[in-house]
Amino acid sequence: MPDHATSTDPAVQAQLDRLTMLSPGKDILGLGRIATLLERLGSPHHHLPPVFHVSGTNGKGSTCAFLRGAIEAAGLTAHVYSSPHLVRFNERIRVAGRLIDDTTLSALLSEVLDHAEGLEASFFEVTTAVAFCAFARTKADACMVEVGLGGRLDATNVLTKPIACGIASLGLDHEAFLLAPGDGIPDMPPLDRIAFEKAGIAKFGAPLVTQKYSASMGNTVAVQASLHNAVLHARGEGWDAAAYDGRLHYRDATGKLNLPLPRMTGAHQADNAALAIAMLRHQSAIHAPEAALSAAMEWTRWPARMQLLANGPLTELLPEDSNIWLDGGHNPDAGAAIAKTLEDGPSVHVIIGMLENKDAIGFLAPFAHKIETLTALPIAGHAHHDPKDLSQLAQSRLHIADARPASNVTAALELRAAQKGPSNVLICGSLYLAGEVLRLNDQVPD
């Protein structure tokens, strides 16, 4: 099924089965089908609470999580649309603070699929329409919408009046979709083209808040902001942030903030938090006081992003004092972020599974020097790097002497346990693998 969408609720599963039959089964970028579908449904996307729209290669989900954390800490309610889900389809749609319930989900899926007849709408387009219907029919103070793929032609880009748009970190990913030639698209270097696609969410009169990029990528974003008559607020030009002395120091034209560092692991989370803060402070529809921003740093969690697994069936497979870290990153920039996190710590035993269209070496290379052993896994239900080939690649290209395949994550952990003594394990390379790990360890996101 698309994105491994299954449910233990029979009514939801019946609708997911319908979606499988009706969907073309692949990502097809473009706004025509989603626009028609939403029009048939009464244009719910025009009746949402104030919207924060976030794109980027890495960090957009965490940015949305920090936005939600701050808004809820301010005593307000928030809808959140994110992707992909890790364990349950419901994770994609958070309605006024809670994951959408099965009864509401099955009814909305049925309604949207009825209206989608003949459109060949994709899995993501149907899901987006379901989310917008849920959000339009339930009161909330704000709405966070994460771009699914790219930005310019992503189904979420039917939103016309966001109160703020944000672009998180940029790097290479989904090249087959985002670097494909198209009518009227100028020839440009790959990273500039990525910036062009992500900046396509810019909207007339809305603030477009961005991280700091290379000069060429920054110029590409600025051109798109100008063409869309958006108000650009680039990091380093009007706002900035830095983490030092155990604090996150933020500044913009309205003043300075001295906040706790995010509790989420990884230096990159300070950047994601800073982007969320800048988005909040460059719009006027939603007010989040400094106390709420401070609370968000402490409260915000986002699963499978350098997440330390809690006690559960998987952690019990390893000796006492072992740690299992989980990260769904799968591109070179994500590998670089992991490298920074591991920089001052011990070496790790990596358990990895990657989709076949991902750059495994590009992902692993930044932290290869911290890898003590590597165990490669298949990803059930998805085209993936063959574990034997991935192990051999790690040995020949990255000089990881102890690299081997295993059939599944339980077998990989049992191999590690057989070596005796505490282990520091990192499971990484795919959000699909991360979802399976959370399910097996009884840590279903809520």
PyMOL commands that set and color helices and strands:
alter all, ss='L'
color gray80, all
select helices_A, chain A and resi 2-4+10-22+32-40+44-46+60-73+89-92+102-115+123-137+155-158+175-178+190-201+215-227+268-281+290-299+315-317+332-342+360-370+387-398+409-417+431-440
alter helices_A, ss='H'
color red, helices_A
select strands_A, chain A and resi 51-55+78-81+93-95+98-99+142-146+164-167+207-210+231-234+239-244+247-252+255-260+307-308+323-327+348-352+371-376+403-405+424-428
alter strands_A, ss='S'
color yellow, strands_A
deselect
rebuild
show_as cartoon
